[in-house]
């Protein structure tokens, strides 16, 4: 029995210094809460144990939204970008997604310094081994017996909580990247009655740069014109590296299939559920058996390291098998593995035990964020960290909670999905998770969320004023474009024809021309004599909002409908057991999750539209009786 | 809410053989007991479900109202899924009303419109689509209407819609996967397979929409007007079709001065048949009002039966009628075929014509077949899915428009994220149609059309 000592009192304590923990700790401290952040190793604050990259499809949206609300991730990524690309350029503005290769050690150092410098935030290297309620406060005890008190606690333990690493037949207790795991806290949380479960995730090998033959691989360059994640980043983003693309082949497949019985997953050793949308290479080969080859991206881990990350090649096969199948690939014939691929299994909570504020329903003052809540990905983690941090701070300050809506943000969608639908495997954000993609674009994240960020107190007046100025410029320009008429001319006809669209004999309204899919706002600049000089950011919005006006309006109508169901509140004391028209499963799920609105009820898995119809009619009956 | 026990008269208002007072809810049996004395002395609460007792309906003070039969249903085996008692008294307004008053006095609340069915729905006895079709079953005007409504109750529409929405959902998810996994070199949805899926969905929705008019003809009846100049035999035809002397027939032109209506079942459809004043120039003020009304009725009717007397050559007034019916859904009835033909029928070219002798009843069968054909009912087979009402129709049209827009957008090169918005709209409209996507309006719309007592 170790001797405990009193180590001080805080408003908010954050367990974990990863992407969720950082945002949680920073936002709480910035909202004037005395905050402490615990990390198992101070050298690994803001570590990227998997991809050396931030953003990507839908994840780029999350980073922009996080930034608009006053989060740190976007700025840190911009400051440490090695290469920047806007994905999905040809697929429409709803799915444009920014993705940047990041210097991971530089990023970690940058973030460590940000949390160190943050006023009101103490950063401590310590393993929290127990958590208990004491006299209205939470008491957190470290392995060495220090006892901290806090009004609110945010659990952001990532893959450290009960972490176990698997490589082939070998497995051992471990955190990511060779850190030691947090083993004691799991037991404590289980005893408290938190619904914990096992998830797993995996990462590919890091290999030595000089052991790769780049001459036979496709090069992937960064964008010529780059954009930062953060609205506040003014320095242009430079591309410093290139990535490469390679492929698996029949031989790779053969080796993997031959050794499948040595995979802990297929041998049944791992109980944790892996991410469906981020499968290991052995998973991909088994699941997509008829696919001839799988793509691999070779990404540098930093400017001052030779470690290269093999995206798409995560595996939990034995080390020798990994080496063998990596070496079947063109360009990797003589590859030297520096760190092997591995799977890691960890404890997390069933997120349906959380409110949309990310507070646990049964444990007031206790919040969860990141992988602990069943998500996967740095961006998903950071987004939740911010929301948990804001809500913990607001609870301390006795303010109303902040719940982001599904119709207004990907962050809101992410949290709503987690707490309402729950998740059966690590949850990854995708654009298809949102019903309102055309409204929730990465280009308008600032407009959508900065007002909230400003109101909460995480966006300063100056930045907010700049955004409002941009919005006014955009609106003025859209009105102007709609009123400009371009007379017919030979030059205009030629331009239209060269862009593959029909020329106009009678001239045309500028906005109508921009609505044609083949024509961009910039294309028509030479004919648009009164066009003002505007920033690229504003120009992009002008173009999108004109071009997609009709579709955006349609989606706005869909949002209205959704909001109506969302505003249909369910009384807290409703007895689902007495509504016989509900199917048994629906009765159980509704009783467990107790959604606050019909809209939310409809998103619970196991609650069918027919059940919702029953609920609607039932509720209309209750209303009728009040009359 | 189902704690409240409700009651209403469930048979039509007015005189009839019997009237039924239906009581439903947790206290249905004990309430009924206070209003009913069985001859055998057995209490209703001692009866099992599906058992009846003979006795009398009484007021709370024990005074006699009428002889009655009480039928007991035990939850959940009843229409509403709750305990139900149905008390049958002699038909006629007074016994039923008195009995209902007694039931209210014993503690039952007045049932709202459709409340019994609403409870059946809430208790899981039927889904929204079934509840909606119950309404159509009640108001079925003929055997075919009943068949269609029953088809709907069995969820036939739901199955059709499901097939279309599955196709659209697959399309939408292919589009989404294409953007969500840029690294996974997933093939973009190729133009041909996208177009094929969209075309198939559109054709299916179009087919569904095309059933609406013929379905409505079957379900609601077809507003049909008989027009013609005076004395060509309009009223004789009307009486012939309806099988009774609905219109007064004389040899005097201008006998029918106002519109005379009747309902006639012809095969699978019901005609709401209007006989009108003969159309001619007239100085008689009353007759000319009748003529104006006849002309207007042609505009508002779904089917026109234009009657011509072929035993005489066509004159200016016949030609005026031919003008009037141009572009209408019309059958030219060539009457008096029993007499030698004197008319040159070339002016009727392009119209469906049937030769009849209304007086002798000749050609009536052919006319009936033609009417069924024109109304589309002939093409409806027993297991066709039809759209039941305006609500479903407007959903189907919304879906069709969204699908057409999606196709146009895709073809003109609009990016897939925007095309998806349109496909989502189509899916939503279809799910709303089948009651699979419940909005509060749908739930309210469906029950508001019910009458009290159902």
Interface residues (C-beta under 8 A of the other chain):
Chain A: X56 X57 X58 X87 X88 X90 X91 X92 X93 X94 X95 X97 X277 X295 X297 X311 X312 X430 X431 X432 X435 X437 X438 X516 X517 X518 X548 X551 X554 X555 X558 X561 X564 X565 X568 X578 X579 X580 X581 X582 X583 X598 X609 X610 X612 X613 X614 X616 X617 X618 X620 X621 X622 X624 X625
Chain B: X1 X2 X4 X76 X81 X112 X118 X121 X122 X123 X124 X125 X127 X128 X173 X176 X177 X178 X179 X180 X181 X182 X183 X184 X185 X412 X413 X414 X415 X416 X417 X418 X420 X421 X422 X424 X425 X428 X431 X435 X436 X437 X438 X439 X440 X442 X443 X444 X447
